[in-house]
Each structure stands twice: as C-alpha cells, then as structure tokens.
C-alpha cells in the first residue's frame, strides 16, 4: 500500500488590473482575461464569478 500524498498547498496567482482607456465604451463591452502560461482565455464581462472561479481552478489543476 502506498503512503497517502499530502494535500497541495493553496496557491494564488497575481492579478493585474489595467486602467480603463478611451477604448472602453461601456460595462457591456467589458471582458475578463485569464492568462496561464501560453493559454489566454477571454470571457464576457457578464460571465458569473462562479464560472470564472471554476475555470481558474481547472487551470491550476
């Protein structure tokens, strides 16, 4: 029987918030961009926070 592996330590990714520019028209045009290495995921600003969290957890797996 193999010994149980310890649970991995929680890890946090740095979050970068960019200043709004003249290109920003309105809240409906907002996007959320998740970057993990070479992977970039762009989501509509109306994407529920729970769905964004699911995606972030999946990328960390």
PyMOL Python script that loads the backbone (N, CA, C, O; Angstrom):
from pymol import cmd

cmd.read_pdbstr("""\
ATOM      1  N   UNK A   1       0.843  -1.179   0.000  1.00  0.00           N
ATOM      2  CA  UNK A   1       0.000   0.000   0.000  1.00  0.00           C
ATOM      3  C   UNK A   1       0.887   1.240   0.000  1.00  0.00           C
ATOM      4  O   UNK A   1       1.829   1.337   0.786  1.00  0.00           O
ATOM      5  N   UNK A   2       0.586   2.175  -0.874  1.00  0.00           N
ATOM      6  CA  UNK A   2       1.357   3.402  -0.978  1.00  0.00           C
ATOM      7  C   UNK A   2       0.935   4.395   0.102  1.00  0.00           C
ATOM      8  O   UNK A   2      -0.238   4.447   0.471  1.00  0.00           O
ATOM      9  N   UNK A   3       1.882   5.181   0.609  1.00  0.00           N
ATOM     10  CA  UNK A   3       1.509   6.186   1.610  1.00  0.00           C
ATOM     11  C   UNK A   3       0.662   7.283   0.960  1.00  0.00           C
ATOM     12  O   UNK A   3       0.808   7.575  -0.227  1.00  0.00           O
ATOM     13  N   UNK A   4      -0.215   7.879   1.749  1.00  0.00           N
ATOM     14  CA  UNK A   4      -1.071   8.962   1.246  1.00  0.00           C
ATOM     15  C   UNK A   4      -0.217  10.188   0.933  1.00  0.00           C
ATOM     16  O   UNK A   4       0.693  10.537   1.684  1.00  0.00           O
ATOM     17  N   UNK A   5      -0.523  10.821  -0.172  1.00  0.00           N
ATOM     18  CA  UNK A   5       0.186  12.047  -0.547  1.00  0.00           C
ATOM     19  C   UNK A   5      -0.414  13.219   0.214  1.00  0.00           C
ATOM     20  O   UNK A   5      -1.625  13.265   0.432  1.00  0.00           O
ATOM     21  N   UNK A   6       0.423  14.163   0.619  1.00  0.00           N
ATOM     22  CA  UNK A   6      -0.106  15.332   1.330  1.00  0.00           C
ATOM     23  C   UNK A   6      -0.931  16.200   0.372  1.00  0.00           C
ATOM     24  O   UNK A   6      -0.692  16.222  -0.835  1.00  0.00           O
ATOM     25  N   UNK A   7      -1.894  16.904   0.936  1.00  0.00           N
ATOM     26  CA  UNK A   7      -2.694  17.838   0.135  1.00  0.00           C
ATOM     27  C   UNK A   7      -1.788  18.968  -0.338  1.00  0.00           C
ATOM     28  O   UNK A   7      -0.952  19.447   0.429  1.00  0.00           O
ATOM     29  N   UNK A   8      -1.939  19.406  -1.600  1.00  0.00           N
ATOM     30  CA  UNK A   8      -1.103  20.514  -2.078  1.00  0.00           C
ATOM     31  C   UNK A   8      -1.463  21.818  -1.366  1.00  0.00           C
ATOM     32  O   UNK A   8      -2.616  22.041  -0.996  1.00  0.00           O
ATOM     33  N   UNK A   9      -0.472  22.661  -1.185  1.00  0.00           N
ATOM     34  CA  UNK A   9      -0.684  23.958  -0.567  1.00  0.00           C
ATOM     35  C   UNK A   9      -1.483  24.840  -1.533  1.00  0.00           C
ATOM     36  O   UNK A   9      -1.267  24.780  -2.743  1.00  0.00           O
ATOM     37  N   UNK A  10      -2.395  25.651  -1.013  1.00  0.00           N
ATOM     38  CA  UNK A  10      -3.121  26.567  -1.901  1.00  0.00           C
ATOM     39  C   UNK A  10      -2.138  27.546  -2.537  1.00  0.00           C
ATOM     40  O   UNK A  10      -1.167  27.963  -1.906  1.00  0.00           O
ATOM     41  N   UNK A  11      -2.393  27.899  -3.761  1.00  0.00           N
ATOM     42  CA  UNK A  11      -1.536  28.854  -4.463  1.00  0.00           C
ATOM     43  C   UNK A  11      -2.402  29.955  -5.050  1.00  0.00           C
ATOM     44  O   UNK A  11      -3.540  29.717  -5.455  1.00  0.00           O
ATOM     45  N   UNK A  12      -1.867  31.134  -5.090  1.00  0.00           N
ATOM     46  CA  UNK A  12      -2.582  32.267  -5.639  1.00  0.00           C
ATOM     47  C   UNK A  12      -1.794  32.844  -6.795  1.00  0.00           C
ATOM     48  O   UNK A  12      -0.568  32.943  -6.747  1.00  0.00           O
ATOM     49  N   UNK A  13      -2.518  33.224  -7.835  1.00  0.00           N
ATOM     50  CA  UNK A  13      -1.888  33.840  -8.999  1.00  0.00           C
ATOM     51  C   UNK A  13      -1.972  35.354  -8.844  1.00  0.00           C
ATOM     52  O   UNK A  13      -2.942  35.871  -8.290  1.00  0.00           O
ATOM     53  N   UNK A  14      -0.964  36.059  -9.329  1.00  0.00           N
ATOM     54  CA  UNK A  14      -1.053  37.523  -9.260  1.00  0.00           C
ATOM     55  C   UNK A  14      -2.176  38.018 -10.169  1.00  0.00           C
ATOM     56  O   UNK A  14      -2.422  37.456 -11.235  1.00  0.00           O
ATOM     57  N   UNK A  15      -2.839  39.061  -9.737  1.00  0.00           N
ATOM     58  CA  UNK A  15      -3.912  39.634 -10.543  1.00  0.00           C
ATOM     59  C   UNK A  15      -3.473  41.010 -10.998  1.00  0.00           C
ATOM     60  O   UNK A  15      -3.004  41.820 -10.199  1.00  0.00           O
ATOM     61  N   UNK A  16      -3.627  41.268 -12.279  1.00  0.00           N
ATOM     62  CA  UNK A  16      -3.256  42.560 -12.838  1.00  0.00           C
ATOM     63  C   UNK A  16      -4.536  43.251 -13.284  1.00  0.00           C
ATOM     64  O   UNK A  16      -5.314  42.700 -14.062  1.00  0.00           O
ATOM     65  N   UNK A  17      -4.744  44.442 -12.791  1.00  0.00           N
ATOM     66  CA  UNK A  17      -5.909  45.219 -13.182  1.00  0.00           C
ATOM     67  C   UNK A  17      -5.400  46.406 -13.991  1.00  0.00           C
ATOM     68  O   UNK A  17      -4.604  47.214 -13.511  1.00  0.00           O
ATOM     69  N   UNK A  18      -5.874  46.490 -15.218  1.00  0.00           N
ATOM     70  CA  UNK A  18      -5.431  47.573 -16.085  1.00  0.00           C
ATOM     71  C   UNK A  18      -6.401  48.734 -16.019  1.00  0.00           C
ATOM     72  O   UNK A  18      -7.606  48.554 -15.846  1.00  0.00           O
ATOM     73  N   UNK A  19      -5.856  49.914 -16.159  1.00  0.00           N
ATOM     74  CA  UNK A  19      -6.663  51.123 -16.140  1.00  0.00           C
ATOM     75  C   UNK A  19      -7.566  51.169 -17.368  1.00  0.00           C
ATOM     76  O   UNK A  19      -7.176  50.736 -18.452  1.00  0.00           O
ATOM     77  N   UNK A  20      -8.778  51.700 -17.188  1.00  0.00           N
ATOM     78  CA  UNK A  20      -9.692  51.855 -18.313  1.00  0.00           C
ATOM     79  C   UNK A  20      -9.123  52.881 -19.290  1.00  0.00           C
ATOM     80  O   UNK A  20      -8.482  53.852 -18.886  1.00  0.00           O
ATOM     81  N   UNK A  21      -9.363  52.654 -20.560  1.00  0.00           N
ATOM     82  CA  UNK A  21      -8.865  53.576 -21.584  1.00  0.00           C
ATOM     83  C   UNK A  21     -10.030  54.163 -22.356  1.00  0.00           C
ATOM     84  O   UNK A  21     -11.190  53.838 -22.102  1.00  0.00           O
ATOM     85  N   UNK A  22      -9.711  55.021 -23.291  1.00  0.00           N
ATOM     86  CA  UNK A  22     -10.743  55.624 -24.142  1.00  0.00           C
ATOM     87  C   UNK A  22     -11.450  54.573 -24.971  1.00  0.00           C
ATOM     88  O   UNK A  22     -12.569  54.797 -25.432  1.00  0.00           O
ATOM     89  N   UNK A  23     -10.810  53.423 -25.170  1.00  0.00           N
ATOM     90  CA  UNK A  23     -11.423  52.342 -25.947  1.00  0.00           C
ATOM     91  C   UNK A  23     -12.617  51.729 -25.230  1.00  0.00           C
ATOM     92  O   UNK A  23     -13.467  51.101 -25.861  1.00  0.00           O
ATOM     93  N   UNK A  24     -12.684  51.910 -23.910  1.00  0.00           N
ATOM     94  CA  UNK A  24     -13.766  51.329 -23.127  1.00  0.00           C
ATOM     95  C   UNK A  24     -15.032  52.143 -23.365  1.00  0.00           C
ATOM     96  O   UNK A  24     -15.074  53.337 -23.070  1.00  0.00           O
ATOM     97  N   UNK A  25     -16.054  51.501 -23.895  1.00  0.00           N
ATOM     98  CA  UNK A  25     -17.293  52.193 -24.221  1.00  0.00           C
ATOM     99  C   UNK A  25     -18.281  52.074 -23.085  1.00  0.00           C
ATOM    100  O   UNK A  25     -18.859  53.076 -22.664  1.00  0.00           O
ATOM    101  N   UNK A  26     -18.485  50.882 -22.585  1.00  0.00           N
ATOM    102  CA  UNK A  26     -19.446  50.686 -21.504  1.00  0.00           C
ATOM    103  C   UNK A  26     -19.245  49.352 -20.831  1.00  0.00           C
ATOM    104  O   UNK A  26     -18.439  48.534 -21.276  1.00  0.00           O
ATOM    105  N   UNK A  27     -19.978  49.133 -19.757  1.00  0.00           N
ATOM    106  CA  UNK A  27     -19.822  47.898 -18.990  1.00  0.00           C
ATOM    107  C   UNK A  27     -20.136  46.666 -19.829  1.00  0.00           C
ATOM    108  O   UNK A  27     -19.557  45.604 -19.597  1.00  0.00           O
ATOM    109  N   UNK A  28     -21.042  46.785 -20.802  1.00  0.00           N
ATOM    110  CA  UNK A  28     -21.390  45.651 -21.642  1.00  0.00           C
ATOM    111  C   UNK A  28     -20.249  45.193 -22.518  1.00  0.00           C
ATOM    112  O   UNK A  28     -20.260  44.073 -23.029  1.00  0.00           O
ATOM    113  N   UNK A  29     -19.256  46.063 -22.696  1.00  0.00           N
ATOM    114  CA  UNK A  29     -18.106  45.733 -23.537  1.00  0.00           C
ATOM    115  C   UNK A  29     -16.959  45.148 -22.734  1.00  0.00           C
ATOM    116  O   UNK A  29     -15.928  44.788 -23.302  1.00  0.00           O
ATOM    117  N   UNK A  30     -17.123  45.048 -21.414  1.00  0.00           N
ATOM    118  CA  UNK A  30     -16.041  44.592 -20.552  1.00  0.00           C
ATOM    119  C   UNK A  30     -15.712  43.127 -20.834  1.00  0.00           C
ATOM    120  O   UNK A  30     -16.585  42.334 -21.185  1.00  0.00           O
ATOM    121  N   UNK A  31     -14.434  42.790 -20.671  1.00  0.00           N
ATOM    122  CA  UNK A  31     -14.003  41.404 -20.796  1.00  0.00           C
ATOM    123  C   UNK A  31     -13.121  41.048 -19.621  1.00  0.00           C
ATOM    124  O   UNK A  31     -12.491  41.910 -19.007  1.00  0.00           O
ATOM    125  N   UNK A  32     -13.089  39.772 -19.322  1.00  0.00           N
ATOM    126  CA  UNK A  32     -12.191  39.236 -18.309  1.00  0.00           C
ATOM    127  C   UNK A  32     -11.191  38.385 -19.067  1.00  0.00           C
ATOM    128  O   UNK A  32     -11.571  37.535 -19.872  1.00  0.00           O
ATOM    129  N   UNK A  33      -9.913  38.614 -18.808  1.00  0.00           N
ATOM    130  CA  UNK A  33      -8.864  37.863 -19.495  1.00  0.00           C
ATOM    131  C   UNK A  33      -8.083  37.070 -18.461  1.00  0.00           C
ATOM    132  O   UNK A  33      -7.545  37.638 -17.510  1.00  0.00           O
ATOM    133  N   UNK A  34      -8.022  35.771 -18.646  1.00  0.00           N
ATOM    134  CA  UNK A  34      -7.270  34.887 -17.762  1.00  0.00           C
ATOM    135  C   UNK A  34      -6.074  34.385 -18.556  1.00  0.00           C
ATOM    136  O   UNK A  34      -6.236  33.784 -19.618  1.00  0.00           O
ATOM    137  N   UNK A  35      -4.868  34.630 -18.040  1.00  0.00           N
ATOM    138  CA  UNK A  35      -3.647  34.211 -18.717  1.00  0.00           C
ATOM    139  C   UNK A  35      -2.930  33.206 -17.834  1.00  0.00           C
ATOM    140  O   UNK A  35      -2.637  33.482 -16.671  1.00  0.00           O
ATOM    141  N   UNK A  36      -2.650  32.037 -18.399  1.00  0.00           N
ATOM    142  CA  UNK A  36      -1.942  30.985 -17.680  1.00  0.00           C
ATOM    143  C   UNK A  36      -0.906  30.416 -18.638  1.00  0.00           C
ATOM    144  O   UNK A  36      -1.226  29.571 -19.473  1.00  0.00           O
ATOM    145  N   UNK A  37       0.340  30.879 -18.518  1.00  0.00           N
ATOM    146  CA  UNK A  37       1.384  30.452 -19.456  1.00  0.00           C
ATOM    147  C   UNK A  37       1.055  30.933 -20.848  1.00  0.00           C
ATOM    148  O   UNK A  37       0.858  32.128 -21.066  1.00  0.00           O
ATOM    149  N   UNK A  38       0.993  30.010 -21.797  1.00  0.00           N
ATOM    150  CA  UNK A  38       0.675  30.353 -23.184  1.00  0.00           C
ATOM    151  C   UNK A  38      -0.829  30.381 -23.448  1.00  0.00           C
ATOM    152  O   UNK A  38      -1.249  30.697 -24.561  1.00  0.00           O
ATOM    153  N   UNK A  39      -1.639  30.059 -22.455  1.00  0.00           N
ATOM    154  CA  UNK A  39      -3.086  29.993 -22.622  1.00  0.00           C
ATOM    155  C   UNK A  39      -3.708  31.325 -22.217  1.00  0.00           C
ATOM    156  O   UNK A  39      -3.440  31.837 -21.130  1.00  0.00           O
ATOM    157  N   UNK A  40      -4.540  31.884 -23.099  1.00  0.00           N
ATOM    158  CA  UNK A  40      -5.278  33.112 -22.807  1.00  0.00           C
ATOM    159  C   UNK A  40      -6.760  32.815 -23.012  1.00  0.00           C
ATOM    160  O   UNK A  40      -7.174  32.373 -24.084  1.00  0.00           O
ATOM    161  N   UNK A  41      -7.544  33.062 -21.980  1.00  0.00           N
ATOM    162  CA  UNK A  41      -8.987  32.851 -22.056  1.00  0.00           C
ATOM    163  C   UNK A  41      -9.646  34.198 -21.863  1.00  0.00           C
ATOM    164  O   UNK A  41      -9.431  34.864 -20.851  1.00  0.00           O
ATOM    165  N   UNK A  42     -10.455  34.603 -22.839  1.00  0.00           N
ATOM    166  CA  UNK A  42     -11.182  35.866 -22.754  1.00  0.00           C
ATOM    167  C   UNK A  42     -12.667  35.557 -22.554  1.00  0.00           C
ATOM    168  O   UNK A  42     -13.274  34.798 -23.310  1.00  0.00           O
ATOM    169  N   UNK A  43     -13.226  36.165 -21.518  1.00  0.00           N
ATOM    170  CA  UNK A  43     -14.627  35.935 -21.185  1.00  0.00           C
ATOM    171  C   UNK A  43     -15.383  37.259 -21.211  1.00  0.00           C
ATOM    172  O   UNK A  43     -14.817  38.318 -20.942  1.00  0.00           O
ATOM    173  N   UNK A  44     -16.649  37.181 -21.535  1.00  0.00           N
ATOM    174  CA  UNK A  44     -17.524  38.341 -21.486  1.00  0.00           C
ATOM    175  C   UNK A  44     -17.586  38.862 -20.053  1.00  0.00           C
ATOM    176  O   UNK A  44     -17.555  38.076 -19.106  1.00  0.00           O
ATOM    177  N   UNK A  45     -17.673  40.161 -19.890  1.00  0.00           N
ATOM    178  CA  UNK A  45     -17.730  40.763 -18.568  1.00  0.00           C
ATOM    179  C   UNK A  45     -18.924  40.314 -17.753  1.00  0.00           C
ATOM    180  O   UNK A  45     -18.925  40.455 -16.530  1.00  0.00           O
ATOM    181  N   UNK A  46     -19.950  39.772 -18.412  1.00  0.00           N
ATOM    182  CA  UNK A  46     -21.136  39.300 -17.708  1.00  0.00           C
ATOM    183  C   UNK A  46     -21.003  37.857 -17.229  1.00  0.00           C
ATOM    184  O   UNK A  46     -21.944  37.310 -16.654  1.00  0.00           O
ATOM    185  N   UNK A  47     -19.843  37.232 -17.460  1.00  0.00           N
ATOM    186  CA  UNK A  47     -19.630  35.858 -17.008  1.00  0.00           C
ATOM    187  C   UNK A  47     -19.735  35.805 -15.482  1.00  0.00           C
ATOM    188  O   UNK A  47     -19.076  36.585 -14.794  1.00  0.00           O
ATOM    189  N   UNK A  48     -20.544  34.908 -14.950  1.00  0.00           N
ATOM    190  CA  UNK A  48     -20.694  34.818 -13.491  1.00  0.00           C
ATOM    191  C   UNK A  48     -19.366  34.503 -12.796  1.00  0.00           C
ATOM    192  O   UNK A  48     -18.543  33.746 -13.310  1.00  0.00           O
ATOM    193  N   UNK A  49     -19.179  35.095 -11.629  1.00  0.00           N
ATOM    194  CA  UNK A  49     -17.952  34.891 -10.857  1.00  0.00           C
ATOM    195  C   UNK A  49     -17.711  33.414 -10.571  1.00  0.00           C
ATOM    196  O   UNK A  49     -16.567  32.960 -10.576  1.00  0.00           O
ATOM    197  N   UNK A  50     -18.776  32.665 -10.321  1.00  0.00           N
ATOM    198  CA  UNK A  50     -18.620  31.232 -10.030  1.00  0.00           C
ATOM    199  C   UNK A  50     -18.008  30.506 -11.229  1.00  0.00           C
ATOM    200  O   UNK A  50     -17.177  29.616 -11.048  1.00  0.00           O
ATOM    201  N   UNK A  51     -18.403  30.871 -12.440  1.00  0.00           N
ATOM    202  CA  UNK A  51     -17.855  30.224 -13.646  1.00  0.00           C
ATOM    203  C   UNK A  51     -16.386  30.594 -13.825  1.00  0.00           C
ATOM    204  O   UNK A  51     -15.571  29.747 -14.190  1.00  0.00           O
ATOM    205  N   UNK A  52     -16.049  31.851 -13.571  1.00  0.00           N
ATOM    206  CA  UNK A  52     -14.650  32.279 -13.665  1.00  0.00           C
ATOM    207  C   UNK A  52     -13.807  31.496 -12.667  1.00  0.00           C
ATOM    208  O   UNK A  52     -12.709  31.047 -12.995  1.00  0.00           O
ATOM    209  N   UNK A  53     -14.319  31.332 -11.448  1.00  0.00           N
ATOM    210  CA  UNK A  53     -13.596  30.571 -10.420  1.00  0.00           C
ATOM    211  C   UNK A  53     -13.397  29.126 -10.848  1.00  0.00           C
ATOM    212  O   UNK A  53     -12.331  28.558 -10.612  1.00  0.00           O
ATOM    213  N   UNK A  54     -14.409  28.516 -11.478  1.00  0.00           N
ATOM    214  CA  UNK A  54     -14.277  27.135 -11.962  1.00  0.00           C
ATOM    215  C   UNK A  54     -13.153  27.024 -12.991  1.00  0.00           C
ATOM    216  O   UNK A  54     -12.359  26.084 -12.961  1.00  0.00           O
ATOM    217  N   UNK A  55     -13.099  27.981 -13.886  1.00  0.00           N
ATOM    218  CA  UNK A  55     -12.061  27.971 -14.934  1.00  0.00           C
ATOM    219  C   UNK A  55     -10.677  28.131 -14.315  1.00  0.00           C
ATOM    220  O   UNK A  55      -9.740  27.421 -14.679  1.00  0.00           O
ATOM    221  N   UNK A  56     -10.556  29.062 -13.384  1.00  0.00           N
ATOM    222  CA  UNK A  56      -9.263  29.288 -12.720  1.00  0.00           C
ATOM    223  C   UNK A  56      -8.824  28.038 -11.970  1.00  0.00           C
ATOM    224  O   UNK A  56      -7.652  27.663 -12.027  1.00  0.00           O
ATOM    225  N   UNK A  57      -9.756  27.384 -11.263  1.00  0.00           N
ATOM    226  CA  UNK A  57      -9.413  26.140 -10.547  1.00  0.00           C
ATOM    227  C   UNK A  57      -8.973  25.059 -11.532  1.00  0.00           C
ATOM    228  O   UNK A  57      -8.019  24.331 -11.258  1.00  0.00           O
ATOM    229  N   UNK A  58      -9.649  24.945 -12.665  1.00  0.00           N
ATOM    230  CA  UNK A  58      -9.298  23.940 -13.659  1.00  0.00           C
ATOM    231  C   UNK A  58      -7.907  24.193 -14.240  1.00  0.00           C
ATOM    232  O   UNK A  58      -7.175  23.244 -14.518  1.00  0.00           O
ATOM    233  N   UNK A  59      -7.541  25.443 -14.422  1.00  0.00           N
ATOM    234  CA  UNK A  59      -6.219  25.770 -14.942  1.00  0.00           C
ATOM    235  C   UNK A  59      -5.122  25.441 -13.933  1.00  0.00           C
ATOM    236  O   UNK A  59      -3.999  25.112 -14.314  1.00  0.00           O
ATOM    237  N   UNK A  60      -5.450  25.530 -12.658  1.00  0.00           N
ATOM    238  CA  UNK A  60      -4.477  25.251 -11.611  1.00  0.00           C
ATOM    239  C   UNK A  60      -4.289  23.770 -11.352  1.00  0.00           C
ATOM    240  O   UNK A  60      -3.351  23.375 -10.659  1.00  0.00           O
ATOM    241  N   UNK A  61      -5.169  22.946 -11.899  1.00  0.00           N
ATOM    242  CA  UNK A  61      -5.113  21.505 -11.639  1.00  0.00           C
ATOM    243  C   UNK A  61      -3.998  20.831 -12.408  1.00  0.00           C
ATOM    244  O   UNK A  61      -3.818  19.618 -12.298  1.00  0.00           O
TER     245      UNK A  61
END
""", "prot")
cmd.dss("prot")
cmd.show_as("cartoon", "prot")
cmd.util.cbc("prot")
cmd.orient("prot")
